[in-house]
Every structure is written in structure tokens, then in C-alpha cells.
Amino acid sequence: MGKFKAEFYETDTGEKPAKDFLLSQDTKMRAKLFGLVDILEDYGNNLREPYSKPLNDGIFELRAKV
């Protein structure tokens, strides 16, 4: 698979709040979250629960358990 490439939202000032959040987590959680991003890149918009859950208007959240 691997046809998708995750990109982090970037503000007008060059900040990437979602990536900064991921990097602020402890080592174990950071590894889980970046692993989840890898899974997202593999499955793209076909990723479903328990890894992803729809919010609204075609927007999905990534979900990781501590």
C-alpha cells in the first residue's frame, strides 16, 4: 500500500501544532502516535476504528490509547 503521505497543518507563521503536540508526548506515547501516522499512510481514507473515528463533514480523528 503506502500511497498516502501524512502532512501536518502549518500555520502562517510556520508552526505545526499537531506535530508539536506529538513531539511533546513521552517516549512511549510518541512511538504509538507516529506508528499510527504510519498506519494512516498505509490505509489512508480507508482507516477505521479503533484507529480512526469520523467527526463530521468528512473529518476523522486519529485515536491512540495510553
DSSP file (Angstrom, degrees, kcal/mol; ACC not computed):
  #  RESIDUE AA STRUCTURE BP1 BP2  ACC     N-H-->O    O-->H-N    N-H-->O    O-->H-N    TCO  KAPPA ALPHA  PHI   PSI    X-CA   Y-CA   Z-CA
    1    1 A M              0   0    0      0, 0.0    41,-0.1     0, 0.0    42,-0.1   0.000 360.0 360.0 360.0-116.1    0.0    0.0    0.0
    2    2 A G        +     0   0    0     40,-0.4    40,-0.2    37,-0.1    41,-0.1   0.797 360.0 135.6  64.8  32.4    1.7    3.2    1.2
    3    3 A K        +     0   0    0     39,-0.4     2,-0.3    38,-0.2    39,-0.1   0.528  52.0  76.0 -90.9  -4.3    0.1    5.5   -1.3
    4    4 A F        -     0   0    0     37,-1.6     2,-0.5    36,-0.1    40,-0.1  -0.785  62.1-156.6-106.6 150.9   -0.7    8.3    1.1
    5    5 A K        -     0   0    0     -2,-0.3     2,-0.2    35,-0.0    33,-0.1  -0.981  17.4-134.5-127.1 117.9    1.7   10.8    2.7
    6    6 A A        -     0   0    0     -2,-0.5     2,-0.4    31,-0.1    35,-0.0  -0.521  23.7-172.5 -71.8 133.6    0.8   12.4    6.0
    7    7 A E        -     0   0    0     -2,-0.2     2,-0.4     3,-0.0     3,-0.0  -0.990  17.9-131.4-126.7 138.0    1.3   16.2    6.1
    8    8 A F        -     0   0    0     -2,-0.4    -2,-0.0     1,-0.1     0, 0.0  -0.716  29.5-105.1 -91.6 137.6    1.0   18.3    9.2
    9    9 A Y        -     0   0    0     -2,-0.4     2,-0.4     7,-0.1     9,-0.3  -0.320  36.7-155.0 -55.8 136.2   -1.0   21.5    9.1
   10   10 A E        -     0   0    0      6,-0.2     6,-0.2     7,-0.1    -1,-0.1  -0.977   5.1-138.3-121.9 129.6    1.2   24.5    9.1
   11   11 A T    >   -     0   0    0      4,-2.8     3,-1.9    -2,-0.4     0, 0.0  -0.203  35.2 -97.5 -75.0 172.2    0.2   28.0   10.3
   12   12 A D  T 3  S+     0   0    0      1,-0.3    -1,-0.1     2,-0.1    -2,-0.0   0.754 126.5  55.2 -61.5 -24.0    1.1   31.2    8.6
   13   13 A T  T 3  S-     0   0    0      2,-0.1    -1,-0.3     1,-0.0    -2,-0.0   0.373 122.7-104.9 -92.2   4.6    4.0   31.6   11.0
   14   14 A G  S <  S+     0   0    0     -3,-1.9     2,-0.2     1,-0.3    -2,-0.1   0.483  73.6 140.0  89.8   2.3    5.4   28.2   10.1
   15   15 A E        -     0   0    0      1,-0.0    -4,-2.8    -5,-0.0    -1,-0.3  -0.493  41.3-155.3 -79.9 151.4    4.3   26.3   13.2
   16   16 A K     >  -     0   0    0     -6,-0.2     4,-2.8    -2,-0.2     5,-0.2  -0.793  12.7-178.3-124.6  85.6    2.9   22.8   13.1
   17   17 A P  H  > S+     0   0    0      0, 0.0     4,-2.2     0, 0.0    -1,-0.1   0.848  79.8  49.3 -59.4 -39.4    0.8   22.5   16.2
   18   18 A A  H  > S+     0   0    0     -9,-0.3     4,-2.3     2,-0.2     5,-0.1   0.932 114.3  45.3 -67.0 -43.5   -0.2   18.8   15.7
   19   19 A K  H  > S+     0   0    0    -10,-0.3     4,-2.5     2,-0.2    -1,-0.2   0.905 111.8  52.7 -64.9 -41.1    3.4   17.7   15.1
   20   20 A D  H  X S+     0   0    0     -4,-2.8     4,-1.2     1,-0.2    -1,-0.2   0.894 108.6  51.3 -60.4 -39.8    4.5   19.8   18.1
   21   21 A F  H >X S+     0   0    0     -4,-2.2     3,-0.6    -5,-0.2     4,-0.5   0.941 109.9  48.7 -61.9 -47.5    1.9   18.0   20.2
   22   22 A L  H >< S+     0   0    0     -4,-2.3     3,-1.2     1,-0.2    -2,-0.2   0.919 111.4  49.6 -58.4 -43.8    3.1   14.6   19.0
   23   23 A L  H 3< S+     0   0    0     -4,-2.5    -1,-0.2     1,-0.2    -2,-0.2   0.714 103.3  61.7 -69.4 -19.9    6.7   15.5   19.8
   24   24 A S  H << S+     0   0    0     -4,-1.2    -1,-0.2    -3,-0.6    -2,-0.2   0.574  86.0  98.1 -82.3  -8.8    5.7   16.8   23.3
   25   25 A Q  S << S-     0   0    0     -3,-1.2    -3,-0.0    -4,-0.5     0, 0.0  -0.326  86.4 -91.7 -78.0 160.9    4.5   13.3   24.4
   26   26 A D     >  -     0   0    0      1,-0.1     4,-2.9     4,-0.1     5,-0.2  -0.223  47.5 -96.0 -66.3 166.3    6.5   10.9   26.4
   27   27 A T  H  > S+     0   0    0      1,-0.2     4,-2.2     2,-0.2     5,-0.2   0.866 121.5  48.0 -54.3 -46.1    8.6    8.4   24.5
   28   28 A K  H  > S+     0   0    0      2,-0.2     4,-2.0     1,-0.2    -1,-0.2   0.933 116.1  42.4 -64.8 -47.2    6.1    5.5   24.6
   29   29 A M  H  > S+     0   0    0      1,-0.2     4,-2.8     2,-0.2    -2,-0.2   0.890 112.0  55.0 -68.2 -38.4    3.1    7.6   23.5
   30   30 A R  H  X S+     0   0    0     -4,-2.9     4,-2.6     1,-0.2     5,-0.3   0.915 108.2  49.5 -60.4 -42.5    5.1    9.4   20.9
   31   31 A A  H  X S+     0   0    0     -4,-2.2     4,-1.9    -5,-0.2    -1,-0.2   0.909 111.9  48.6 -62.9 -42.4    6.1    6.0   19.4
   32   32 A K  H  X S+     0   0    0     -4,-2.0     4,-2.0     2,-0.2    -2,-0.2   0.926 112.8  47.7 -62.3 -44.8    2.4    4.9   19.4
   33   33 A L  H  X S+     0   0    0     -4,-2.8     4,-1.9     2,-0.2    -2,-0.2   0.912 113.1  45.6 -67.4 -43.5    1.3    8.1   17.7
   34   34 A F  H  X S+     0   0    0     -4,-2.6     4,-1.8     2,-0.2    -1,-0.2   0.834 111.4  54.4 -70.1 -29.7    3.9    8.1   15.0
   35   35 A G  H  X S+     0   0    0     -4,-1.9     4,-2.0    -5,-0.3    -2,-0.2   0.883 107.0  51.6 -63.7 -38.5    3.2    4.4   14.4
   36   36 A L  H  X S+     0   0    0     -4,-2.0     4,-2.4     2,-0.2    -2,-0.2   0.872 105.8  53.5 -65.9 -37.6   -0.4    5.4   14.0
   37   37 A V  H  X S+     0   0    0     -4,-1.9     4,-2.2     2,-0.2    -1,-0.2   0.894 107.5  52.2 -63.3 -39.0    0.6    8.0   11.4
   38   38 A D  H  X S+     0   0    0     -4,-1.8     4,-1.6     2,-0.2    -2,-0.2   0.914 109.2  49.1 -61.6 -42.7    2.4    5.2    9.5
   39   39 A I  H  X S+     0   0    0     -4,-2.0     4,-2.4     1,-0.2     5,-0.3   0.903 109.1  53.3 -63.0 -41.0   -0.8    3.1    9.6
   40   40 A L  H  X S+     0   0    0     -4,-2.4     4,-3.3     1,-0.2    -1,-0.2   0.908 106.2  52.4 -60.0 -42.4   -2.7    6.1    8.3
   41   41 A E  H  < S+     0   0    0     -4,-2.2   -37,-1.6     1,-0.2    -1,-0.2   0.853 112.0  47.4 -63.0 -33.2   -0.2    6.5    5.4
   42   42 A D  H  < S+     0   0    0     -4,-1.6   -39,-0.4   -40,-0.2   -40,-0.4   0.896 126.6  24.8 -73.1 -41.1   -0.8    2.8    4.6
   43   43 A Y  H >< S+     0   0    0     -4,-2.4     3,-2.2     1,-0.2    -2,-0.2   0.628  83.8 180.0-104.2 -16.4   -4.6    2.8    4.7
   44   44 A G  G >< S-     0   0    0     -4,-3.3     3,-1.6    -5,-0.3    -1,-0.2  -0.194  72.0  -4.0  54.0-133.4   -5.4    6.5    4.0
   45   45 A N  G 3  S+     0   0    0      1,-0.3    -1,-0.3    15,-0.0    -5,-0.0   0.421 127.5  70.0 -76.6   4.1   -9.1    7.3    4.0
   46   46 A N  G <  S+     0   0    0     -3,-2.2    -1,-0.3    -6,-0.2     2,-0.2   0.450  70.2 115.9 -93.8  -3.0  -10.0    3.6    4.5
   47   47 A L    <   +     0   0    0     -3,-1.6     2,-0.2    -7,-0.1    -7,-0.0  -0.502  43.0 169.5 -69.8 130.7   -8.6    3.6    8.1
   48   48 A R    >>  -     0   0    0     -2,-0.2     3,-1.6     1,-0.2     4,-0.7  -0.637  25.7  -7.2-130.5-174.1  -11.4    2.9   10.6
   49   49 A E  T 34 S+     0   0    0      1,-0.3    -1,-0.2     2,-0.3     4,-0.1  -0.267 113.4  30.3 -58.0 143.4  -12.0    2.2   14.2
   50   50 A P  T 34 S+     0   0    0      0, 0.0    -1,-0.3     0, 0.0     3,-0.1  -0.993 133.4  36.8 -89.7  -0.3  -10.2    1.6   16.5
   51   51 A Y  T <4 S+     0   0    0     -3,-1.6    12,-3.0     1,-0.2     2,-0.3   0.781 125.9  22.1 -82.5 -27.1   -7.6    3.8   14.8
   52   52 A S  E  <  -A   62   0A   0     -4,-0.7    10,-0.2    10,-0.2    -1,-0.2  -0.986  59.7-169.0-143.4 147.1   -9.8    6.4   13.4
   53   53 A K  E     -A   61   0A   0      8,-1.8     8,-2.6    -2,-0.3     2,-0.1  -0.999  28.4-114.3-140.1 135.7  -13.3    7.8   14.1
   54   54 A P  E     +A   60   0A   0      0, 0.0     6,-0.3     0, 0.0     3,-0.1  -0.432  27.7 178.1 -69.5 140.8  -15.5   10.1   12.0
   55   55 A L  E     -     0   0A   0      4,-3.4     2,-0.3     1,-0.3     5,-0.2   0.799  54.1 -64.9-100.3 -71.5  -16.2   13.5   13.5
   56   56 A N  E >  S+A   59   0A   0      3,-0.7     3,-2.5     1,-0.0    -1,-0.3  -0.953 105.3  31.8-171.8 165.3  -18.3   15.3   10.8
   57   57 A D  T 3  S-     0   0    0      1,-0.3     3,-0.1    -2,-0.3    -1,-0.0   0.800 130.7 -53.9  48.6  37.4  -18.1   16.7    7.2
   58   58 A G  T 3  S+     0   0    0      1,-0.3     2,-0.4     0, 0.0    -1,-0.3   0.599 104.8 134.2  77.7  10.2  -15.6   14.0    6.2
   59   59 A I  E <   -A   56   0A   0     -3,-2.5    -4,-3.4     2,-0.0    -3,-0.7  -0.805  33.9-170.2 -96.7 133.9  -13.2   14.8    9.0
   60   60 A F  E     -A   54   0A   0     -2,-0.4     2,-0.4    -6,-0.3    -8,-0.0  -0.900  12.8-140.7-121.4 151.0  -11.7   11.9   11.0
   61   61 A E  E     -A   53   0A   0     -8,-2.6    -8,-1.8    -2,-0.3     2,-0.4  -0.850  17.0-127.6-105.9 147.6   -9.7   11.9   14.2
   62   62 A L  E     -A   52   0A   0     -2,-0.4     2,-0.4   -10,-0.2   -10,-0.2  -0.763  27.6-154.1 -88.3 140.9   -6.8    9.5   14.9
   63   63 A R        +     0   0    0    -12,-3.0     2,-0.4    -2,-0.4    -2,-0.0  -0.964  17.6 173.9-125.1 131.3   -7.2    7.6   18.1
   64   64 A A        -     0   0    0     -2,-0.4     2,-0.3   -28,-0.0   -31,-0.1  -0.998  22.7-137.0-134.5 138.6   -4.5    6.1   20.3
   65   65 A K              0   0    0     -2,-0.4   -33,-0.0     1,-0.1    -2,-0.0  -0.737 360.0 360.0 -94.0 142.9   -4.9    4.5   23.7
   66   66 A V              0   0    0     -2,-0.3    -1,-0.1   -34,-0.0   -37,-0.0   0.466 360.0 360.0 -76.2 360.0   -2.4    5.3   26.5
